[in-house]
Amino acid sequence: ERTPEANALWKEIGILGAEVRTAGSLITTSCPVDLSIKASSYLWVKSLLCGGDTAAVVVVNENIASDRLGTMVKPCANAQVTVTLPSWLSPNSVLEVSADGIKDVASKREGSHLTLDLGTVDISRFVLITSDTSLKSRLQKRYDEKFAANVKELKAN
């Protein structure tokens, strides 16, 4: 029988797996790109290009400490990330892929700069900036059909 710690780890792996697999086709066909990015303190941010119509922004909270006694996370409140967009990317929407599905991200565009208002970042965020008007519905459909039931069950336990 597994320990409570092992069960908690498997739960988190399952939830993270749903997020990654929902966005899987974008991740596997993406390539790293060095976009100009400014972010709130303690945020590590990298960007990917996912075809000609979408950029992904990976945001990770680095204000975390782990030792033999456990892990302490200090969430990053009022988190903002400003991305300088490539000239050819004119986004129609900004989305986040999360364990609960696909949701809109508040953003503000000023010229080529797009500021993402992320609220509080606990551990990480996976944000998509896209001109593809059908991306949100396609990703949500994939999540609903393949992962939503499993995530609901994992979160209930």
C-alpha positions as CSV (number, residue, x, y, z in Angstrom):
1,E,0.0,0.0,0.0
2,R,1.2,3.5,-0.9
3,T,1.9,6.2,1.7
4,P,-0.2,9.3,1.9
5,E,2.7,11.2,0.4
6,A,3.0,8.9,-2.5
7,N,-0.8,9.2,-3.1
8,A,-0.5,13.0,-3.1
9,L,2.4,12.8,-5.6
10,W,0.4,10.6,-8.0
11,K,-2.6,12.9,-7.7
12,E,-0.5,15.9,-8.7
13,I,1.2,13.9,-11.5
14,G,-2.3,13.1,-12.9
15,I,-3.5,16.6,-12.7
16,L,-0.3,18.0,-14.4
17,G,-0.5,15.2,-17.0
18,A,-4.0,16.4,-17.9
19,E,-2.7,20.0,-18.5
20,V,0.3,18.9,-20.5
21,R,-1.7,16.4,-22.6
22,T,-4.4,18.9,-23.3
23,A,-1.8,21.2,-24.9
24,G,0.3,18.3,-26.2
25,S,-0.1,18.9,-29.9
26,L,1.0,22.5,-29.4
27,I,4.0,21.6,-27.2
28,T,5.3,18.8,-29.4
29,T,5.3,21.0,-32.5
30,S,6.7,24.1,-30.9
31,C,10.1,25.5,-30.8
32,P,11.8,27.8,-28.3
33,V,11.9,31.5,-29.2
34,D,13.6,34.3,-27.4
35,L,10.9,36.9,-27.2
36,S,11.5,40.0,-25.2
37,I,9.8,39.4,-21.8
38,K,9.5,41.5,-18.7
39,A,8.0,39.8,-15.6
40,S,7.1,40.3,-12.0
41,S,9.8,39.4,-9.4
42,Y,10.3,35.7,-8.8
43,L,8.8,34.6,-12.1
44,W,10.9,32.6,-14.6
45,V,9.3,33.0,-18.1
46,K,10.2,31.3,-21.4
47,S,8.4,31.4,-24.7
48,L,7.6,28.9,-27.5
49,L,6.3,29.4,-31.0
50,C,3.5,26.9,-31.9
51,G,3.2,27.3,-35.7
52,G,2.5,30.6,-37.3
53,D,-0.5,31.6,-35.2
54,T,0.3,30.9,-31.6
55,A,3.0,31.7,-29.0
56,A,3.1,29.9,-25.7
57,V,4.4,31.5,-22.5
58,V,5.6,29.2,-19.7
59,V,5.5,31.0,-16.3
60,V,7.1,29.4,-13.2
61,N,7.2,30.8,-9.7
62,E,10.8,30.6,-8.4
63,N,9.9,31.7,-4.9
64,I,10.0,28.1,-3.7
65,A,12.3,26.4,-1.1
66,S,12.6,22.6,-0.7
67,D,14.6,20.8,1.9
68,R,14.4,17.5,3.9
69,L,11.5,18.9,5.9
70,G,9.3,19.7,2.9
71,T,8.5,22.4,0.4
72,M,7.5,26.0,1.0
73,V,5.8,28.0,-1.8
74,K,5.3,31.7,-1.6
75,P,2.7,32.6,-4.3
76,C,3.5,35.5,-6.5
77,A,0.5,37.9,-6.2
78,N,-0.5,40.5,-8.8
79,A,1.7,38.7,-11.3
80,Q,2.3,40.4,-14.7
81,V,4.2,39.3,-17.7
82,T,4.8,41.7,-20.7
83,V,5.7,40.0,-24.0
84,T,6.9,41.8,-27.1
85,L,5.0,40.0,-29.9
86,P,6.5,39.2,-33.3
87,S,5.2,41.6,-35.9
88,W,3.2,38.9,-37.7
89,L,1.3,37.7,-34.6
90,S,-1.9,39.6,-34.0
91,P,-3.7,37.7,-31.2
92,N,-7.4,37.3,-31.0
93,S,-7.3,35.6,-27.6
94,V,-5.1,34.9,-24.7
95,L,-5.8,31.5,-23.0
96,E,-4.5,29.4,-20.1
97,V,-4.4,25.7,-20.2
98,S,-5.1,24.5,-16.6
99,A,-6.2,21.5,-14.7
100,D,-9.8,22.8,-14.9
101,G,-9.7,23.3,-18.7
102,I,-9.2,26.3,-20.9
103,K,-9.8,29.8,-19.6
104,D,-9.3,33.4,-20.8
105,V,-6.4,35.4,-19.4
106,A,-6.8,39.1,-18.9
107,S,-4.4,41.1,-21.1
108,K,-3.8,44.5,-22.4
109,R,-2.1,45.3,-25.7
110,E,-0.1,48.4,-26.4
111,G,1.5,48.3,-29.8
112,S,3.7,45.2,-30.0
113,H,3.6,44.7,-26.2
114,L,1.1,42.4,-24.6
115,T,0.7,42.5,-20.8
116,L,-0.7,39.4,-19.2
117,D,-2.5,39.9,-15.9
118,L,-2.0,36.5,-14.2
119,G,-3.3,37.3,-10.7
120,T,-1.6,35.0,-8.3
121,V,0.9,32.4,-9.6
122,D,1.2,29.5,-7.1
123,I,3.6,27.2,-9.1
124,S,3.2,27.6,-12.8
125,R,1.0,28.8,-15.7
126,F,0.9,27.8,-19.4
127,V,-0.5,30.7,-21.4
128,L,-1.3,30.7,-25.2
129,I,-1.4,33.9,-27.2
130,T,-3.1,33.1,-30.5
131,S,-4.7,34.5,-33.6
132,D,-6.4,31.1,-34.1
133,T,-10.1,31.7,-33.4
134,S,-10.9,28.0,-33.0
135,L,-8.0,27.1,-30.7
136,K,-9.9,27.6,-27.4
137,S,-12.9,25.4,-28.4
138,R,-10.6,22.7,-29.8
139,L,-8.5,22.5,-26.7
140,Q,-11.6,22.6,-24.4
141,K,-13.2,19.8,-26.4
142,R,-10.0,17.7,-26.1
143,Y,-9.9,18.4,-22.3
144,D,-13.6,17.6,-21.8
145,E,-13.4,14.4,-23.8
146,K,-10.2,13.0,-22.5
147,F,-9.2,14.5,-19.1
148,A,-12.0,16.3,-17.3
149,A,-13.5,13.2,-15.7
150,N,-10.1,12.0,-14.4
151,V,-9.2,15.4,-13.0
152,K,-12.6,15.6,-11.3
153,E,-12.0,12.2,-9.7
154,L,-8.5,13.1,-8.7
155,K,-9.6,16.4,-7.1
156,A,-12.4,14.7,-5.2
157,N,-9.9,12.3,-3.4
